[in-house]
């Protein structure tokens, strides 16, 4: 916050309505020292609240040796016509897989992640270690830190941004709604501000969600369907993100592609997802809760294996056109797209549990309950024809195969035994 003199602190907030009555004001203030003191405390409290809200400066500016050298090296492109990509949420599930795929084909990759505690940060640290072994540098920082983002863009000159950082989860929004506003809306705006001000402007691909379809009953879900009935705060923030990105595309010429993910699963996944927590509880002999919809109908999800989603992310980057702005000013219309990335083959939750039982060779203890009003929807089903036509998106992994790979990873990563099988 800019420093202000003592006089400026007490200037009226409405321009053009101030008349100099300094002697009379001074007399009033001096006659009431307690009032002055209370106002001073109020202003100090406001300042403290403002400073508390701002993301703290990253340690890399002051403590990490040679961090700029590491960043430049990680962003360096190793293939003809390759990209230099900033991946936000790089220590997350999808972010880590996309980062590895980009690096392996010769693109420059720099990660950004705040390593929050929404789920076990040890898993995020393990992903970071995996990425580091492939020479991918991850900055520990918040996407709301505008100074940090400006520094990253200044050093690396990114051609693309893969924005995957977000507060995930439908049910957690009922416990901590503000975290969704902070990450999914404020964080998105901060990133878009940095992107539109960068020179050159990068092309932006970002993660929306199939949750935006909300209470839509038409199946399969198509990008042209209405998305104005979100069933959760998480869905509402993703819907808001789609409108916000359209605004930045329209005003500043940012090339923007939104990706609506459909229940992504696989190795290195998120522990809060049902397939992950079911696996843990089944191995530990604990009961799992299986919800059902109206009239006892089974819930169904368009489970999409991580490798297929990564192909969709890469295809979106490869077909993203350049932004048309420069220095925050638009020179012409820019590309704006939204794609479904699903598997097109919904599977009921009880069927998914049956596949896990088969691969784990353990029968699950199930508690079957009616679905509570927590923002979940009864089914999801993706129409992927748009992505298929634009860049050949074609998911190839069915749930049987994908869960087999996940279980193999889970048992290896957690070193399962009967006494201690989970995280």
N, C-alpha and C positions, 0 to 999 in steps of 0.2 A: 504493500500500500504506500503511495507517495507520502512523504513527510509533509506536515502542514504546520504553520506557525500557530501560536495561541490565538491570534486574532481570527485566522481562517477557520479554526475549529468551530467558532461560534457565528460565522456568517450564515444568514438565512439560506435555505436550499432553493428558494424560488428567485431566479434572476429577475432584475428589473423592478423589484419591490423593496429595495433596501434604501433607507435614508439614514444619513449619518447622524445618529443621536448618541454619540459615544459617551458624552459626559453623563447623560441621564442613565444609560446602560451601566456605566461604571459605578454610578452611585447605587443603583439597585443591586448590582452584584456584590459590591463591598458591604452593603447592608445585610447581605444574606450569605455568609461564607459557607454555611451548611448546604445551601442550594447549589452553589458553585462546585462544592466537593462532590455532591451526588451526581451532577452532570459529568464531572470529570471521570468518576467511576464508571458511569454508563458508557462513555466514549471509549474508555479503556477496555470495557467488556466487549464492546462491538469490535474493536481492533483485535482482541484476543480470539474472538469467534471467527473473524475473517482469516486470521493467520492459521487457526486450527483447521479450517476447511481446506486450505490450500495443500496440495500434496507436498510432502517434504522433498527437498532436493535430493537427487540420487547421489549415492556415495561415490559413484564413478567420477564425478567432477573433482573430488578432492582426495580420495583414498586409494582407488584402484590404479596400480602402476601400469602405465602404457595402455590404458583402456582404449584410447583413440586408435592406437596401432592395431589392437586386436579387432576393433570394430571395422576398420578399413580392410583388414585382411579377410574378415568374414564376409564382407559385402563385395569382395572382388569377384568378378565374373570370369569363369573358366571355360566358356564355350562361345562360339561365334553367335552373335545376335542374342546373347543370353540376357537375363534380367538381374537386377539387383533388387531384392525384395525385403521389405520390413514385414516381419510376421509378428503381429501382436498376439498375446496368449500362446507364445511359442512353447511354454512348458506344459500346456494343456494337452488334452487328448488329441484332438484334430490338429492343433497347431504343431505338435511335435512330429506327427506323421508327415504333414505337408512340408515342414522344414527339411526333414531328411530327404524326401522325394526331390525337392528343388535342388538341394546341395548335391545329391548323387548325379544329377544330370548336368551339373556344371554352373548352376546359377549362384549368384551371391546371395547370402541369407544372413540377416541380423534379426535376432529375436528380442522381444520385449515382454516381460511378464512381472506381475507384482507378487506372485507366490502367496496369494491369500490363503486363509485357513477354511475356506468353504468345505473342502475335504482334505484328507491327510496330505499336508505339504511334503511329506517324505516321498510320495509318489511323484510329485512335481520335480523334486530335487533329483530323483532317479532319472526322470526324463531329461532333465538338464544335463546330467552326467553323460547320458547317451548321446545327446546332441553335441556336447563338447568333444566327445571322442571322434566326432566327424567334423571337427573344426568349425562348429557353428557357435557363434558368440551370442549369449543372451544377457541383455541388460536388465537388472533388477530395478524396475521402476513402474510408475503408474501412468496410464494413458491420459490421466487428467493433468499431468505435469507438462504444461505447455512449453516451459523453458527446456525441459529435457527433449521433448519432441523436436523443437526447433534446432537444438544442437545435433540430434541424430540426422535430421534431414540435411543440415549444413555440411556434415562430415561425409555422409555416404551418397548423397544424390540418388536416392532410390528411384527406380523406374516404376516400381509397383509396390502397393501395400496389400497384404493379405491380413485383413482385420478380423481376428478370431477371438480376441479378448472380450469377455462378457461375464456377467453374473448369470449362471445357468440355473436350471431347476425350476419346476412349476410350483411345487409345494412350499419351498423355502421362502417364497415371496410373502407368505402369510406370517412368517417369523421376522423377516428383515427386509421390508419393502424398500427402504432407502438405498440399500446396496444395489438394487436394480436400476434406480434412477442414476446413481453415481456412475455405474459402469456402462450401462446400456444406452443411456441418453447423454448425460454430461460427458462421459468418456468418448462417445462417438463424435459429438460436436467438437471436442478438443482436437481429436485426430483429424477431422475434416478441415478444421481451421488451419492446422499445420500443413495439411496436404494442399489446400488451395493457395496458401502463401508460399509454398516451396517453388523453387525454380531449378529444374523443370517440375511442373506438377506431375505427380505419379498417377497411374491408373489404379483405382481402388476396387478391390474385391472384398466383400465382407459377408459375415455369417448372419443371415436372418434366421428364420425358423419356420418349420411346418406349423408351429403353434399359432401362427397368425390366422390360419383358417378357422380357428376357434370352433364355434358351434355349427359350422357348415355341414350340411347333411348330404350334399351332392358328392358322389364318388365316381371316379378318382378326383382328387383335388387338382385343379388346374390353375396356372398363374393368372388366368383371366377371371377367376372366381372372386366374389366379394370377400373382403377380409375386414369387415367392420363390426364383428361380434366376437372380440377376444374373450376367452374364458378364464384368463389368468392375468395377473399383473405382468408376468414375464412376457406373455404373448403381446400385451399392450405395448410394452417397451420396444419389442421387435417391430411391431406395426408402426410405432412412432418413428423408429429408425428408418424404415422404408420411406416414409414421408420426408424425413429430414434429409436423407441422401438425395432424394429427388430435387429438393430445394437447392442443395449445393451443386448438383449437376446443372440445374437450370440457370442459376445466377453466376456461378464461377467457372463453368465449363469442365468440371471434373468428370472423367470417365468412370462410371460406377456400375458394378455388377453385384447384385444381392443374391445370396444362395439360401434357399429354404431347405435346411437339413431335415431328414426324416429319421429319427431314432437311430443315431449312429452307435455302433457297438464294435467290439473287437479288442485285441491285445492292447495294453496300456490304457484301457478305458477309464471312465469315471466311476468311482465307488458308489456314487449316489444313484446310479442307474439300476433299474430293477434286475436285469440279467446278472449284474455284478454282485449286488447284495444278495440275490437268491443263491448264487454260487457259494458265497461265503457262509451263509446260514445253513445251507444243505450240508456242506462239509463239516460244520460245527455241530450238526444235529439239532439246530434251532428251527422253529417253525417259520414259514414264510407267509406273508399275507398276500392273497390273490384277490384283487377286486373284480367285481362284475358290474355291468351297467343295468339300465332299466330292463325290467321283466327278466332278470337273471341272465341277460345276454353277456357273452364273453367279450372282454375288451380285446381289441386287435391293434397291432402296430405294424407299420411298413418298415421293419428292421432293415437297416442299410449298413453293410460291412464297411469298415474303415477304408480298406483299399479302394473300394468303389467310390467313396466320397472323395478321397485324395485325387483320383482321376478326374472327378468333376471339378475340383478346385484348380487343378493344373490346366484343364481344358478351358476354364473360365479365364485364367491368367493369359493363356496363349492366344485367345481370341479377343481379349480386351483391347480396344483401340486407345490411342493416346488421348490424354486430356487436351482440351483446346484453350485453356487459360494460361496466363503467365502473370506472376506476381499478384494473384488474386483478381485479375481482370479477364473476363471471358472474351474470346476472339470469334467463337462460333459455336453451333450446337455440338454437344458431346454425347457419346454413347451412354445409354441407360438401360439396364436389363435386370430381370429377376428370373432365376431358374429354380425349379424343384430339383433336389438331388435325393431321390428315394430309390427303392428297389422294385416298386410296382407289385409286390406280392405280399400283402398283409398276412400276418400270422397271429392267431389268438395267443393271449398270454398263457393259458393252460397248455397249449401246444409247445410254446417256448420252454415252459417248465419241464415238460416231458422230454424234450431234447437234452436239456441239462441233466436230467436224471439218467438218461442213457449214457452220456459221456462221462459223468461222474461215478456211475455205477452205484448210486445211492438214491433211495426213495425219499422224496421230500415230504416233510410234515407241513400240511397246508391248512391255513385258516382262510376260508372264503367269506368275504364280506362285500356288502353293497358299497359302491364307490361313493366316497364322501364328496361334499361340495368344495373341493380344494383346487379347482382349476383344471383337473385332468379332463380329457375328452374320451369318448367311447372308442373311436377308431381313427386311424390315419391311413391314407392311400394316395400315393403320388402318381400324377400323370407326368411323365418325363419326356414327352415328345419334343418339347421346345429345346431342351438341352441336347437331346439326341440329334436334332436337326442342325443345331448351331455348331456343335463340336464333337459329335459322335458319342455322347455319353451313353454307356451301355453296361449297367451293373451285371456282374457275372457270378457273384457269390451268394448262394442260398443260405438260409439260416442254419440248416444242419451243418454245412461245411464251416460257416463262420464261427458258430459256437464251439465247434470242435477245436478250432485254432485258438479261440479265446481260453478255453479250459486248459489246453496244453500250456499256454503262457501263464495262466493264473497259478497252476500247480508248480511251475518252475520258479516264478517270481517270488511267491510266498513260501516256498518250501513246505508244502502241505504235509502235516502229520496229524494224527487223531487228537493230540493234546493241544496243538496250536496251529490252526489252519487259516486264520484270517489276519486282517490288518487292524 
